[in-house]
Amino acid sequence: MPDVRKWTAGLRRLVGRRREPVVVQTLRSAAAATIAYVIALRLSPEPAPLTAPLTALLVVQVTFYATLTNGIRRVNSVVAGVLVAILFSLLVGLTWWSLALLIVASLAVGHLVRVDEYVAEVAISAMLVLGVTTVGFTAWARIVETLIGAVVGMACNLLLPPPVWVDEAARSIDGLARRVRQLMLRMGEEAAGRIPWQRAAERLHEARRLDHDIVQVDAALRQAEDSLRLNPRVREGLLHRVVLRTGLDTLEICTVVLRVLARTFTDLAKARGSEELFPARIGATVEQLLSEMADAVVSFAVLVTTDLSQNAESAEARLTAELHTAAATRDRLAELLREEVGEDWANWQLMGAVLTEVTRIIDELDTEHRTRRLLEELDRVSREQRSKRPWMHRLRERLGVQEDLWRNRAGFGERSR
């Protein structure tokens, strides 16, 4: 009885997560493989036509965008691998030396049929199929099963589009912004006191490690972009991609500038030795400014990952207010630094660098700056599409689809999300 309750609870959790991309992709794969197997049972002379569900399982992994652009090469690689495996199963079966020959032959066939980046999948498909194939199976049965699996997999991609990974990308962007915020807060707290340069150098290393986080977020965003392209489940997929991509670009610039700011703090700590990093009034102002900027970074991430709703409008209003407050604190810091430089010229370059770097971050987060960036990116993508696919541009014009709609949807800011 406890096992039954545990199994039931697990099933309920799975049902509760039915809209998550991983669950959707799992169910799509299972459905495609099962349907292919049921059809193959009726059409194939073999009692256990496992090649059909195996082929469907491989094909259904293709995104909707890849189905229309790279799908033919992907399916060709699977079919070629299956056919090579069928030939080997009829001639020699599975041994260690036949496996080596199979891999060599599969890679050679992949180059011959010109499947480009999917050459390796020819060998992968051949090895997987050979593992479920025995010498007694006929080539005709395997060909039928392969075609059934390929057709079912392609139909599943067309009728049941792959999941959209936007939420995963949004969580990655939000997580990056919060890590940037934590680093800003720590730097602000230390700026208000006396710290050894070694501790300031630790913050510099933390800022450098953010580059690795950006790479991970970029990978999640690329996955989301592929799931949005030509996906009928998504309206205005291009706009969503541009909003997320430009948002990540802005955060990347902010992390670069923050790394430069951490370097300035480290150099300043070395130059001042046992003295405080900043005089008391300036240190308190720097701490306040970095705290306000940290909140603005998180608000910016919320803004670019929020759907079109009142939440987006409130996030934009909150970001605008926080940037206005930060700008006022920055101006007050400029006055204090000018007074300090007037009394002590020793570190005027580093003091000026601090002011320059915080100003750069504030400017990057500015909503008007982001509006211009969005419009420029939409124009660039529009020009690329017209040059690469003029026929699609002419079709848009005939259907009355105007590119200005993208700009209107952008809402002169972040209301696009």
C-alpha positions in Angstrom: 0.0 0.0 0.0 2.8 2.6 0.7 4.2 1.8 -2.7 0.9 2.5 -4.3 0.5 5.8 -2.5 4.1 6.8 -3.4 3.4 5.9 -7.1 0.1 7.9 -7.0 1.8 10.9 -5.5 4.5 10.8 -8.2 1.9 10.6 -10.9 0.1 13.6 -9.4 3.3 15.6 -9.4 3.9 14.7 -13.0 0.4 15.8 -14.0 0.9 19.0 -12.1 4.0 19.7 -14.2 2.3 18.8 -17.5 3.0 22.2 -19.0 6.7 22.2 -18.3 8.8 21.8 -21.4 10.7 18.7 -20.2 7.4 16.9 -19.4 5.8 18.0 -22.7 8.9 16.8 -24.7 8.8 13.5 -22.8 5.1 12.9 -23.5 5.6 13.8 -27.2 8.4 11.4 -27.6 6.5 8.6 -25.8 3.4 9.2 -27.9 5.3 9.3 -31.2 7.1 6.1 -30.4 3.9 4.3 -29.3 1.9 5.4 -32.3 4.7 4.3 -34.6 4.8 0.9 -32.9 1.1 0.4 -33.2 1.1 1.2 -36.9 4.1 -1.0 -37.5 2.4 -3.9 -35.8 -0.2 -3.8 -38.6 2.0 -3.1 -41.5 5.3 -4.9 -40.7 5.6 -8.7 -41.0 7.8 -8.8 -37.9 6.3 -9.6 -34.5 8.2 -6.9 -32.7 8.9 -4.0 -35.1 11.0 -1.9 -32.7 12.8 0.0 -35.5 9.6 2.1 -36.1 9.4 3.5 -32.5 13.1 3.9 -32.4 13.1 6.0 -35.6 10.2 8.0 -34.4 11.9 8.7 -31.1 15.0 10.1 -33.0 13.0 12.2 -35.4 10.6 13.7 -32.8 13.5 15.4 -31.0 13.7 17.9 -33.9 12.3 21.3 -33.0 9.5 22.7 -35.2 12.0 25.2 -36.7 14.5 22.4 -37.5 11.7 20.3 -38.9 11.1 22.9 -41.6 14.7 24.0 -42.2 16.9 21.0 -41.2 14.4 18.3 -40.9 15.0 16.6 -44.2 18.7 16.2 -43.5 17.9 15.0 -40.0 15.5 12.4 -41.3 17.9 11.4 -44.1 20.6 10.8 -41.5 18.3 8.6 -39.5 17.0 6.6 -42.5 20.6 6.2 -43.8 21.8 4.9 -40.5 18.9 2.5 -40.3 19.5 1.2 -43.8 23.2 0.7 -43.0 22.3 -1.2 -39.9 19.9 -3.4 -41.8 22.6 -4.3 -44.3 25.0 -5.2 -41.6 22.4 -7.3 -39.7 21.7 -9.3 -42.8 25.4 -9.9 -43.6 27.4 -10.1 -40.4 25.3 -9.3 -37.3 26.7 -7.6 -34.2 30.3 -8.2 -33.2 33.1 -6.0 -32.1 34.7 -5.8 -35.5 31.4 -5.4 -37.3 30.6 -2.5 -35.0 33.8 -0.8 -36.0 33.0 -1.4 -39.7 29.5 -0.1 -39.1 30.7 3.2 -37.7 33.2 3.7 -40.5 30.6 2.9 -43.2 27.9 5.0 -41.5 30.2 8.1 -41.4 31.1 7.6 -45.0 27.5 7.2 -46.0 26.7 10.4 -44.1 29.1 12.4 -46.1 27.8 10.8 -49.4 24.2 11.7 -48.7 25.3 15.2 -47.6 23.5 15.4 -44.2 26.1 18.1 -43.2 26.1 18.5 -39.4 24.1 15.3 -38.9 26.8 13.0 -40.1 27.4 11.6 -36.6 23.7 10.8 -36.3 24.0 8.3 -39.2 26.4 6.3 -37.1 24.3 6.7 -33.9 21.1 5.6 -35.6 22.9 2.6 -37.1 24.3 1.5 -33.8 21.0 1.8 -32.0 19.1 -0.1 -34.7 21.7 -2.8 -34.9 21.3 -3.4 -31.2 17.6 -4.4 -31.7 18.1 -6.2 -35.0 19.0 -9.8 -35.6 20.2 -11.6 -38.6 16.8 -13.2 -39.4 14.9 -10.0 -40.0 14.2 -9.1 -43.6 15.4 -5.8 -45.1 11.9 -5.1 -46.3 10.4 -5.2 -42.8 13.1 -2.8 -41.5 12.6 -0.3 -44.4 8.8 -0.3 -43.7 9.4 0.3 -40.0 11.9 3.0 -40.7 9.5 4.9 -43.0 6.6 4.5 -40.5 8.8 5.9 -37.7 10.0 8.8 -39.8 6.5 9.7 -41.0 5.1 9.5 -37.5 7.9 11.6 -36.0 7.5 14.3 -38.6 3.7 14.3 -38.2 4.1 14.6 -34.4 6.4 17.7 -34.9 3.8 19.3 -37.2 0.6 18.4 -35.3 2.1 18.6 -31.8 4.7 21.4 -31.9 7.6 21.0 -29.5 7.5 22.8 -26.1 8.4 26.5 -25.8 11.5 27.0 -23.6 10.9 30.7 -22.9 10.2 30.2 -19.2 13.4 28.4 -18.7 15.3 31.2 -20.5 13.5 33.8 -18.4 14.4 32.0 -15.2 18.1 31.9 -16.3 18.1 35.7 -17.0 16.4 36.4 -13.7 19.0 34.2 -11.9 21.8 36.1 -13.6 20.4 39.5 -12.6 20.1 38.4 -8.9 23.7 37.1 -8.8 24.8 40.5 -10.2 22.7 42.2 -7.5 24.3 40.2 -4.7 27.8 41.1 -5.9 26.8 44.8 -6.1 25.5 44.7 -2.6 28.7 43.1 -1.2 30.9 45.6 -3.0 28.8 48.5 -1.7 29.0 47.2 1.9 32.8 46.9 1.7 33.2 50.3 0.0 31.8 51.9 3.2 34.6 50.5 5.3 38.3 49.6 5.4 39.1 46.5 3.5 42.4 44.9 2.4 43.0 44.8 -1.3 42.9 41.0 -1.2 39.2 41.1 -0.3 38.6 43.6 -3.0 40.4 41.2 -5.4 38.0 38.4 -4.4 35.1 40.5 -5.6 37.0 41.0 -8.9 37.2 37.2 -9.2 33.5 36.9 -8.5 32.8 39.4 -11.2 34.9 37.4 -13.7 33.0 34.2 -12.8 29.8 35.9 -14.0 31.1 35.3 -17.5 30.5 31.6 -17.0 26.9 32.3 -15.9 26.4 34.4 -19.0 27.4 31.4 -21.2 24.9 29.2 -19.5 22.1 31.8 -19.9 23.1 32.2 -23.5 22.7 28.5 -24.1 19.2 28.5 -22.4 18.3 31.5 -24.6 19.4 29.8 -27.8 17.2 26.9 -26.9 14.3 29.2 -26.3 14.9 31.0 -29.6 14.9 27.7 -31.6 11.6 26.7 -29.9 10.0 30.0 -30.9 10.9 30.0 -34.5 8.0 29.1 -36.8 6.1 27.6 -33.8 2.3 27.9 -34.3 1.9 27.9 -30.5 3.6 31.3 -30.2 2.4 34.6 -31.5 5.0 37.2 -32.4 7.9 34.8 -31.8 10.3 37.2 -33.5 9.5 39.9 -31.0 9.9 37.6 -28.0 13.3 36.5 -29.3 14.5 40.1 -29.8 13.3 41.2 -26.4 15.1 38.3 -24.6 18.2 38.6 -26.6 18.6 42.3 -26.2 17.8 42.0 -22.5 20.7 39.5 -22.1 23.0 41.7 -24.1 22.2 44.6 -21.7 22.9 42.4 -18.7 26.1 41.2 -20.2 27.3 44.8 -20.7 26.4 45.5 -17.1 28.4 42.6 -15.9 31.4 43.7 -17.9 31.2 47.2 -16.5 30.8 45.7 -13.0 34.0 43.7 -13.5 35.8 46.9 -14.4 34.3 48.6 -11.3 35.6 45.7 -9.2 39.0 46.2 -10.7 38.9 49.9 -9.9 38.0 49.1 -6.3 40.9 46.6 -6.1 43.4 49.2 -7.5 42.0 51.8 -5.2 42.4 49.5 -2.2 46.0 48.9 -3.1 46.7 52.6 -3.5 45.2 53.6 -0.2 46.9 50.8 1.8 45.6 50.8 5.4 43.3 53.7 4.9 39.6 53.4 4.2 38.6 52.7 0.6 36.6 55.9 0.5 36.1 58.7 3.1 33.1 58.1 5.3 30.6 60.3 3.4 31.7 59.0 0.0 31.7 55.4 1.1 28.2 55.6 2.5 27.0 57.2 -0.8 28.7 54.5 -2.9 27.0 51.9 -0.8 23.6 53.5 -1.3 24.2 53.9 -5.0 25.2 50.3 -5.6 22.2 49.1 -3.6 19.9 51.2 -5.8 21.6 50.0 -8.9 21.3 46.4 -7.7 17.6 46.8 -7.3 17.4 48.3 -10.8 19.2 45.3 -12.3 16.6 42.9 -10.9 13.7 45.1 -12.0 15.2 45.2 -15.5 15.3 41.4 -15.6 11.7 41.2 -14.4 10.8 43.7 -17.1 12.2 41.8 -20.0 10.9 38.4 -18.8 7.3 39.5 -18.0 4.4 38.9 -20.3 2.4 41.7 -21.8 0.2 42.7 -18.8 -0.1 45.1 -16.0 2.8 43.4 -14.4 5.0 44.6 -17.3 3.8 48.1 -16.9 4.3 48.1 -13.1 7.8 46.7 -13.6 8.7 49.4 -16.1 7.4 52.1 -13.7 9.4 50.6 -10.9 12.6 50.4 -13.0 12.1 54.0 -14.1 11.7 55.2 -10.5 14.7 53.2 -9.3 16.9 54.6 -12.1 15.8 58.1 -11.3 16.7 57.6 -7.7 20.1 56.1 -8.6 20.8 59.0 -11.0 20.2 61.5 -8.1 22.5 59.5 -5.8 25.1 59.4 -8.6 24.9 63.2 -9.0 25.4 63.6 -5.2 28.4 61.2 -5.4 29.9 63.3 -8.2 29.8 66.4 -6.0 31.5 64.5 -3.1 34.1 63.1 -5.4 34.9 66.5 -6.8 35.4 67.9 -3.3 37.6 65.0 -2.4 39.7 65.3 -5.6 40.1 69.0 -4.9 41.7 68.2 -1.5 43.7 65.1 -2.6 44.8 64.5 -6.2 46.6 61.3 -5.5 43.8 59.0 -6.7 41.7 61.3 -8.9 41.9 58.9 -11.9 40.4 56.0 -9.9 37.8 58.2 -8.3 36.7 59.4 -11.7 36.7 55.8 -13.0 34.2 54.9 -10.3 31.8 57.6 -11.4 32.2 56.7 -15.1 31.4 53.0 -14.5 28.3 53.5 -12.4 27.1 56.0 -15.0 27.5 53.5 -17.7 25.4 50.9 -15.9 22.6 53.4 -15.3 22.6 54.4 -18.9 22.5 50.8 -20.1 19.4 50.1 -18.0 17.6 53.2 -19.1 14.2 52.4 -20.7 14.7 54.9 -23.5 18.0 53.4 -24.4 16.4 50.0 -24.5 13.6 51.2 -26.7 16.1 52.4 -29.3 18.0 49.1 -29.1 14.8 47.1 -29.6 13.8 49.1 -32.7 17.4 48.9 -34.1 17.4 45.2 -33.7 14.0 44.7 -35.2 15.1 46.8 -38.2 18.2 44.7 -38.6 16.4 41.4 -38.4 13.8 42.7 -40.9 16.6 43.7 -43.4 18.2 40.3 -43.0 14.9 38.5 -43.6 14.2 40.5 -46.7 17.7 39.8 -48.1 17.7 36.1 -47.3 14.0 35.3 -48.0 12.6 37.9 -50.4 9.7 35.6 -51.3 8.6 35.6 -47.6 8.7 39.4 -47.6 6.5 39.5 -50.7 4.1 37.1 -49.2 3.8 39.2 -46.0 3.0 42.2 -48.2 0.3 40.3 -50.1 -1.2 39.2 -46.8 -1.2 42.7 -45.5 1.3 42.0 -42.7 3.2 45.1 -42.0 6.6 45.2 -40.3 5.6 48.4 -38.4 3.4 46.1 -36.3 6.6 44.9 -34.6 7.4 48.4 -33.6 3.9 49.1 -32.3 4.0 45.8 -30.3 7.3 46.9 -28.8 5.4 49.6 -26.9 8.3 52.0 -26.9 9.8 50.0 -24.1 9.4 46.7 -22.4 5.7 46.3 -22.8 6.5 43.9 -25.6 6.9 41.3 -23.0 
